[in-house]
Amino acid sequence: QVQLVESGGGLVQPGGSLRLSCAASGVVFSTNGTGWYRQAPGKEREFVATITRGGTTNYADSVKGRFTISRDNAKNTVYLQMNSLKPGDTAVYYCNAYSPYYSKLFWGQGTQVTVSS
């Protein structure tokens, strides 16, 4: 079975930084793309960033220049470095990965990020 576990969320002041991690079992990030999404209270889940198996990255306009997605193939972990955080970045952040074996997209349980003074 595929399991994705996010960590690294927390409470941070505006302008601060956090690094989220997404550790995977049952799927290999280096051979499958993965992404970060977020969901704020009362809003739909939205795209944040993706990284392809080839390492190409893509970002939502709202986070471009502030967030960086990266991958450690040896640890089978994907990261989201978040800098210059704003209150509008407050949300539960989720990572996902597609499993060709199960022909299904899997999601982690999410990690809460709160940006507030």
Phi, psi and omega in degrees: 000155179266135177225131176240129183235114177270151175205169176104356179288173179164192179261129181219149178282155175306137184090351182277184183228153172214152172238119177268148177237148175226107180262137186240148167226144180086356176210144183254117184297327185290343179250359178220139177291161176214165183213164173247136176229165178217155179222117177270157180305130177077005181238163177281158176295137182231153180291139176243304183198153174225158172223127181278172179296337178274355177096004177287134183249154178215142185228151169293147181302328185291341182242355183301132181088348180244326182251148177225125175263139180212172185218140172248103185294325181295326180263356184051049185227140175246142183241156171228104177275122183242116179244164178050048184295146181239158176304329179292350177275355179298124184181170166270129183257132183237144169253157177221164177203143179265132177256113177297329181296315180267353184051050186208149175268128179253149179236150171280182183275347178095154175224134186279131172240123179237124180248110185202148175266000000 
